[in-house]
Amino acid sequence: MRLRLLAVLAIGLASSLTAQSQLVVKTFPNGYRDDNTAYFYQDHRSLLSLYFFTTDKPVIMKDAKLLIDLPEGLGIAGYGFLNSNNKYYDMKKNVQPAGRVSWELALENRPVSSKFAPTAWTVYSFYHVYVSLEPQPGFALKESSLQWRVAGGAFPEAAGTIPLKFLKAPGPAKKPKSFTVSTDIGYCSEILDLKDIDDWLAIAGNCGVTGIINDGLPNKYAPGINERNRQRIRAAKSFILIDKTALPYILDSRLPAALYPPEDKYYQLNLALKRARKPAEMLANSILWCPTLLATPDTPVFNLLLERIREQYRLGFTIFGHDYEKDIYTSCFCEYCLKSFAGYAGLAPAELPTRPLNLITKYPLEWYKFRAWQTGGIFNALHTALAGECPGIKFGIDASLSYPGMYTPGLGYGAI
C-alpha cells in the first residue's frame, strides 16, 4: 500500500512539473526572417525587441532577470517595457574573456499572460522588452552573435542565440516629391530617449521617409506620438505628421459613452432590423453609426469627428488616415440608408425588398458599390468641411468592405 501511494505521489508530482507553464520569447529584428539573422548598425543605435508569452497559465516574473551576452564594443544604452513610460539604465555589466561582455537587466514584476499561438501576431504579447544597443566609436565588427537568457524567477529558464550582422547606417537619399513615404516609431516610442529618437529620425530621413504616423492598434494600449516626440519630429523639419487616431476614435466607437448621441436614428439598424447602440450589439465588425447620417454635415457624430480632427490638426498633423475595415452586409438598413441606396441605384423605394437579407441577396453588387461610394462620401464631406480652415489637410483610407472569413447569421461565410 505504501509503495502504491508513493507511486501515485510521484506520478502526480511529475504531472505537475510537466504542466508548468513555460515562457516563450520571440525576438526582433531576427524573428521574421528565415535565416534568423538580426541586422544592426555599426555606427548608430539599434533596437532589440523581446516579446514574452506563456504556453498556458500566466508566468509571474518576480525576481526575473534578462541576461544578454554581446561582443565587446557593442553596449546597452538602456532598456524599457511596453506601457511603462520609463527607460532604465541600471544594467549590470560584466566583462568576459574572448572579447565578450555580459549584461544583466532586471525585469518588471508583472505577469506574462498572453498565450503563445504560432499563427498569432507576435505584437499581441503585452509584455515587451526593448533594449537599445549602442556601438562604441570605432566598432567595426561585421558578424557576431548575441545570447540571451531569462532566469531567476520561479519558472523554467528560456534562452536563445541570435546571429548578428552589422551594417553602416544608410546615407542621405532623394525623397519623393509627388507622394508620401511614411512609417511610425512603434510601440517602444515612449521609452526611447532623445538619442534613440534622433538616431531613428536621421535614419528614417536618409531612407526617404517623409511622413511619421501617429498610430496604435485597438485594445493594445499602444502609445502614439507623445508630446516630446512630436516636438522632436517637428523640430527636424523634414517630416509630415500623419494621424491615424482621430478617425478611429469616432469610426471605431472608441469615444466615451457619455458623448454618444441619444437619438436612435444615428445608430445602425442591423441585418435583424435591430438598433445597435454599442459595439457589443453589432453583428460583425461594422460601423456603429448610420453611415448616411454620419456623412451628413451638422449631425452629432459628424461634428464630433470634425472636432477630433481639428484637435490633431492644431498639433501639426495634416494627413488623416484610417484602416477602414467595415462589413457592409450587416448594416445599415434604416430609412435614410434605403432612400440613399434607391437614389444611387436608380430604383424606386417601393421596389426594394423589406427584409435586409432579401435586399442584399437581390442587389449584392449594387449594395457593394453603394457602400463604397458612400464610404468615399464620408471622407469627402470631412474634407469639404475642413479644407477652408485647415490648409493642406488630406485624408487617406485603406478600405475593406467585406469579411470573407467571418460567419454572419443569415449570410454564412463571406459577403453573400
SVG drawing of the C-alpha trace seen along z (x, -y; Angstrom):
<svg xmlns="http://www.w3.org/2000/svg" viewBox="-44 -79 84 81">
<polyline fill="none" stroke="black" stroke-width="0.4" points="0.0,0.0 2.9,-2.4 4.6,-1.7 1.4,-2.3 0.9,-5.6 4.5,-6.7 4.0,-5.8 0.8,-7.9 2.5,-10.8 5.5,-10.5 3.1,-10.4 1.2,-13.5 4.5,-15.4 5.7,-14.5 2.4,-15.7 2.5,-19.0 6.1,-19.6 5.2,-18.7 2.1,-21.0 4.1,-24.0 3.7,-27.0 6.8,-27.8 8.0,-31.1 8.1,-31.6 10.2,-34.6 10.2,-35.9 12.8,-38.4 13.0,-41.1 14.5,-42.1 15.5,-38.4 12.2,-36.8 10.6,-37.3 13.5,-36.1 14.1,-32.6 17.8,-32.8 17.2,-34.1 19.8,-36.8 19.5,-40.2 21.0,-43.2 22.2,-46.0 24.1,-49.2 27.8,-49.7 27.5,-53.4 24.0,-54.1 21.9,-52.7 19.7,-49.7 16.7,-48.2 16.4,-44.6 12.8,-43.7 11.7,-40.7 8.1,-39.6 7.1,-37.4 4.4,-34.7 3.3,-31.8 2.4,-28.3 -0.6,-28.1 -1.2,-30.0 0.3,-33.4 4.0,-33.3 5.0,-35.6 8.2,-37.5 9.1,-38.2 13.0,-38.3 13.4,-37.6 16.5,-38.8 17.3,-39.2 20.9,-38.2 22.4,-39.3 25.9,-38.4 27.3,-40.8 30.5,-41.2 32.9,-43.7 32.3,-47.2 28.5,-46.8 26.9,-48.1 23.4,-48.7 22.3,-52.3 19.2,-51.5 16.0,-49.4 12.3,-49.6 8.9,-47.9 5.7,-48.4 3.4,-50.9 6.0,-51.6 6.9,-55.0 10.3,-54.7 13.8,-53.8 16.1,-52.0 19.8,-52.5 20.6,-50.1 22.2,-47.4 24.9,-45.4 28.0,-44.9 30.5,-42.0 33.4,-41.8 34.0,-38.2 37.1,-36.7 37.4,-36.3 36.0,-39.7 32.5,-39.3 30.5,-41.4 27.5,-40.1 24.7,-42.4 22.1,-41.8 18.7,-43.6 16.1,-43.5 12.6,-42.6 9.4,-44.1 7.4,-42.1 4.1,-41.7 2.6,-38.5 3.2,-37.3 -0.3,-36.3 -0.5,-36.3 -0.7,-32.7 1.5,-31.9 0.0,-30.8 2.2,-30.2 -0.3,-31.9 -0.9,-34.9 0.8,-38.2 3.8,-38.4 2.9,-42.0 -0.1,-40.7 2.1,-40.0 1.5,-42.6 5.0,-42.0 7.5,-43.7 11.1,-44.4 13.1,-46.9 16.8,-47.0 18.8,-49.9 22.1,-48.6 24.8,-51.2 28.1,-50.6 31.2,-52.3 33.2,-54.6 35.3,-52.6 33.2,-49.5 34.0,-47.6 32.7,-44.0 30.8,-42.7 29.4,-39.4 29.0,-38.1 26.2,-36.6 24.0,-37.6 23.0,-35.2 20.0,-36.0 18.6,-34.2 15.6,-34.8 16.3,-33.4 16.0,-34.0 12.2,-33.6 10.1,-30.6 9.8,-29.3 11.9,-27.3 14.6,-29.4 14.2,-30.5 17.2,-31.2 18.3,-31.7 21.1,-32.8 20.8,-35.4 23.3,-35.5 24.3,-39.2 25.4,-41.1 26.5,-44.7 25.9,-47.3 26.6,-51.0 23.5,-53.2 22.2,-54.5 23.4,-57.9 21.1,-60.6 18.8,-59.6 16.4,-61.5 12.9,-62.0 9.8,-61.6 8.0,-64.8 4.7,-63.6 3.8,-61.1 4.4,-60.4 6.6,-57.6 5.5,-57.1 6.3,-54.9 5.7,-55.0 8.1,-54.9 6.5,-51.7 5.3,-50.6 8.6,-51.5 8.1,-55.2 7.6,-56.3 10.6,-54.6 13.2,-55.8 15.4,-58.6 16.3,-61.6 19.4,-60.0 17.3,-57.0 14.7,-59.3 17.3,-61.4 19.1,-58.4 15.8,-56.9 14.7,-60.1 18.1,-60.5 18.0,-57.0 14.3,-57.3 15.0,-60.5 18.0,-59.0 15.8,-56.2 13.5,-58.6 10.8,-58.7 8.7,-61.9 5.9,-61.2 5.7,-60.0 2.5,-58.2 0.7,-58.6 -0.8,-55.2 -2.0,-52.5 -3.9,-49.2 -7.2,-48.9 -7.1,-47.2 -3.3,-47.2 -2.6,-50.2 -0.1,-51.2 1.3,-54.7 1.2,-57.1 3.4,-60.1 3.8,-61.7 4.4,-65.5 8.2,-65.2 8.5,-63.1 6.0,-65.3 8.1,-68.4 11.3,-66.5 9.7,-65.4 8.6,-69.0 12.0,-70.4 13.6,-68.1 11.5,-70.0 11.8,-67.0 8.6,-65.1 4.8,-65.5 2.8,-64.4 0.2,-61.8 -2.6,-60.9 -4.4,-57.6 -6.1,-58.1 -8.7,-60.8 -10.8,-58.9 -10.8,-55.6 -11.8,-57.5 -15.2,-58.0 -15.5,-55.5 -14.4,-52.6 -16.5,-53.8 -13.7,-54.5 -15.2,-57.7 -16.7,-57.8 -20.3,-56.6 -21.3,-60.0 -20.6,-61.5 -22.9,-59.1 -25.9,-60.9 -29.2,-60.0 -31.4,-59.6 -31.8,-56.2 -31.6,-57.4 -27.9,-58.0 -27.1,-54.3 -27.1,-51.4 -30.1,-49.3 -28.7,-45.9 -29.5,-42.8 -32.1,-41.7 -33.7,-45.2 -32.4,-46.0 -30.6,-49.1 -27.1,-48.5 -26.3,-51.3 -22.9,-50.0 -20.2,-47.9 -21.1,-44.7 -24.5,-44.7 -23.2,-44.8 -23.4,-41.5 -19.9,-42.0 -17.1,-44.5 -19.3,-47.1 -19.7,-50.8 -21.9,-51.6 -23.3,-54.7 -25.8,-55.1 -23.3,-55.9 -25.8,-58.1 -26.2,-60.4 -22.5,-60.2 -21.7,-61.7 -24.3,-64.5 -22.8,-67.8 -24.1,-69.2 -25.2,-65.9 -23.8,-65.0 -21.4,-62.2 -20.1,-64.2 -19.5,-67.2 -17.7,-65.0 -15.5,-63.8 -14.7,-67.3 -13.7,-68.4 -11.4,-65.5 -9.6,-66.1 -9.3,-69.8 -7.6,-69.0 -5.0,-66.9 -4.6,-69.5 -3.8,-72.1 -0.9,-69.9 0.6,-69.8 -1.0,-66.8 -2.1,-67.4 -2.8,-63.9 -5.5,-61.8 -5.7,-58.1 -7.7,-55.1 -7.8,-51.3 -11.5,-51.3 -12.3,-47.7 -16.1,-47.5 -18.5,-44.8 -21.2,-46.4 -23.6,-43.5 -24.8,-43.5 -25.9,-47.2 -27.3,-49.8 -30.9,-49.3 -32.6,-52.3 -34.9,-54.6 -32.1,-57.1 -29.8,-54.4 -32.5,-52.7 -33.6,-56.0 -30.0,-56.8 -29.4,-53.4 -32.5,-53.7 -31.4,-57.0 -27.9,-55.7 -29.1,-52.5 -31.8,-54.3 -34.6,-52.3 -37.9,-53.3 -38.1,-52.9 -41.2,-50.7 -39.1,-48.2 -36.8,-47.4 -37.4,-44.2 -38.4,-44.9 -36.1,-42.3 -32.4,-43.3 -31.3,-39.7 -33.5,-39.7 -32.3,-43.2 -28.6,-42.4 -29.2,-39.0 -31.1,-40.6 -28.7,-43.6 -25.3,-42.4 -23.1,-44.3 -25.2,-47.4 -25.1,-47.4 -21.3,-47.0 -20.9,-49.8 -23.3,-52.0 -21.4,-51.5 -18.1,-52.0 -19.4,-55.3 -20.9,-56.2 -17.6,-55.5 -15.8,-57.9 -18.6,-60.4 -17.9,-60.4 -14.3,-61.4 -15.2,-63.9 -17.7,-65.6 -15.0,-65.8 -12.5,-67.4 -15.1,-69.8 -16.0,-70.9 -12.3,-71.4 -10.4,-72.5 -11.1,-76.2 -10.0,-76.4 -7.2,-73.7 -5.0,-74.4 -3.2,-71.4 -5.4,-68.8 -5.7,-65.5 -7.4,-62.2 -6.5,-58.6 -8.2,-55.3 -7.3,-51.6 -10.8,-50.2 -12.0,-46.6 -15.8,-46.4 -16.4,-42.7 -15.0,-39.9 -14.9,-36.6 -13.6,-34.7 -16.3,-35.9 -19.5,-34.0 -22.6,-36.2 -26.1,-34.8 -28.2,-34.6 -25.3,-35.1 -22.8,-32.4 -19.2,-32.9 -18.3,-35.6 -20.3,-38.6 -23.0,-36.7"/>
</svg>
